[in-house]
């Protein structure tokens, strides 16, 4: 009885040699030159054998990421909007696609900040439910200074909001904390200007130009999805809606194409200016859910955001959008110095 030739089309000696070379290269991490020296062949021969091993299914390469992350959507979203980093989290199967899971997004964002922040950085945190959940999930940060970028939604809840988020991040990193004890929105520009001049708030503002990594939230221009919307009167909401307000980020308003509108609102707010935000090397936005997808797209098109943590419900909408891509942003320094 004659044994049949393996389905791979390779003889037994070829199979054994290919398997050995593949083991050295893929599992032991040896270079093609080292393998060539061991087997007494050229490195070009090694390259051909490894390529054949893949073609003949002798070697299978499997790329695996944690089940809650969607690598394919993440890469597609990064490319579509010209982002530095995009991380897409699986939307919970038992949750409405309209709403995100802020705790899940916050945990992933916390891990991302652990990668992005380096020793000596200045980390800026804007008010937002997502950033608050992110800060609560932080377990490791290199030594850095943490500064609050906006006032709070309600000064009476400061200890449970962004002030506490700043304190938490500073505690984890072992660095200084510069919170802002003031509401985000004031009745008029004069009151806002007076507060900006107060010692503690002015000290925090001095750090805005030093921020190297910022974390922000995004809201849609509708009730319950934008804290600024909820703080305004009905007449004011209708006014900004008439200007095309679609999205809000750190009290800055944007229309569907990513253009800033309602700049007068900023005069009444305690927040980092958009121009300063644009100069920050790394600005990470955390937002998800189909209900916020349009707003996320608008902010991405503004060019103010460099990275995004979102979920599959929002990502699917963003990848199907046919509108314009992100607007050109000012050159930002690469955080890695490249």
Buried (B, 14 or more C-beta within 10 A) or exposed (E): EEEEEEEBEBEEEBBEBBBBBBEBBBEEEBEBEBBBEEBEBEBEBBBEBBEBBBEBEBBEEEEEEEEBEBEEBBEBBBEBBBBBBBBBBBBBEEBEBEBBBBEBBBBBBBBBBBEBBBEEBBBBBBBBBBBBBBBBBBEEBBBBBBBBBBBBBBBEEBEEBBBBBBBBBBBBBEBEBBBBBBBBBBEEEEBBEEBBEEEEBEEBBEBBEEBBBBBBBBBBBBEEBBBBBBBBEEEBBEBBBEEBBBBBBBBBBBBBBBBBBBEEBBEBBBBBBBEBBBBBBBBBBBBBBBBBBBBBBBBBBBBBBBBBBBBBBBBBBBBEBEEEEBEEBEEBEEBEEE
